[in-house]
């Protein structure tokens, strides 16, 4: 859809060409620069929209980026996005989408975890903010926000 790419450029999205190793390297460098400048980024850890509404394998690099930048990772679950606009539809249908925020993972926690343990921690939902979505199979981590420690989270400085 042509207008989406145009909108992404205007809003300074960090570009990525799937399957292009050099593009991934450039994207990671741009993410590090963005975080170092005190800005937040959002990443879709699966790399694409889900084909069936379930969580799929995360792409590598999120942990590396968080460790290098000292960022906080805030998991965000998007409920209803798949039902409103599955990959098989050209245009979205009307629907209700809820966004749920999980507990932040701090740099010292992230450094101690390997990639698999980080995914487990992101999906653990210890305080139940995301749990209501699991029972009806609508739950999916749709994006991760990486925040630098200087950002305020939940009203307190990180």
Protein Blocks (a to p, Z undefined) as FASTA:
>chain_A
ZZlmmmmmmnopacddehilklmmmmmmmmmmmmmnopacdddfkopacfklpacdddeh
jlmmmmmnopacdddddehklmmmgfkbmbdcdddddddddddddfklmmmpcfklmmmm
mmnomnommmmmmmnopaccfbdcdddfkbceehiaZZ
